[in-house]
Amino acid sequence: MIKKLALAFAILVLAVAGAAYYFASNIDSLVKAVVERYGSEATQAQVTLKSVDLKPTEGSGSLQGLVVGNPKGFATAEAMSLGDIKVSLDISSLQSNPIVIKSITVTKPAITYEYGEKGSNLDVIQKNVQAYAAKFGGGKSGASSPAPASSRGKAGENERKVVIEDLTIRDGNIAISHTALQGRSLSAPLPVIHLTDIGKDKGGATPAEIAEKIIGTISAKASSVASADLKKQLGTLLKDKAGDIGGAAGGAAEKLKGLFGK
């Protein structure tokens, strides 16, 4: 009987070890699948990730080629291409709640600002992510709303949350698209974005709330820069052509002011 128990225990240990090895060897592909699935659900646009290289034992990793497509109704191919993403985390927090990410650095993101009949693509994505986060208890401000009593309990208590101590997005560029440009292309640099202690004030944020905070910040900053640059460039364009198009320039200018709500 003792020999049989020992054999059964040995088989169990081997099975657990095999499962752990499988998970560790496939963690990159699992993360890629999760990012693409939930990213697409949150933004209501296709999200793809080229590659993931995580080193859990070292507390570091990188993501390459994270692309956020455009929602329906926009002509440009994509809204964001986040390029190279470096991640550093606190290994000791992996067994606790929240998980603490020491730093995330996004280098050379390419943002496309397209202005259409429903506003900009970035505004639409931001609203989609806010609505998605609200389903998980996050509001527009990023603060958590109390969950219904029926949904509280063990599941809610065990929900894994995240704190990001430092997030930097730098060396980015914004491509600007508007039908009024008549085929011309504009671009502007994306100012450095630096956020600290995301989710820390409330003991961690859900992945949906993190997405809302990061994508919302990128969208707001890019939209502000792009709309200001677009109005400036269009104003110059209209002034240059005033002698050729006469009174039409003034009418076009007023129309553009209406589009931007100013």
Disulfide bonds with the S-S distance in Angstrom:
none
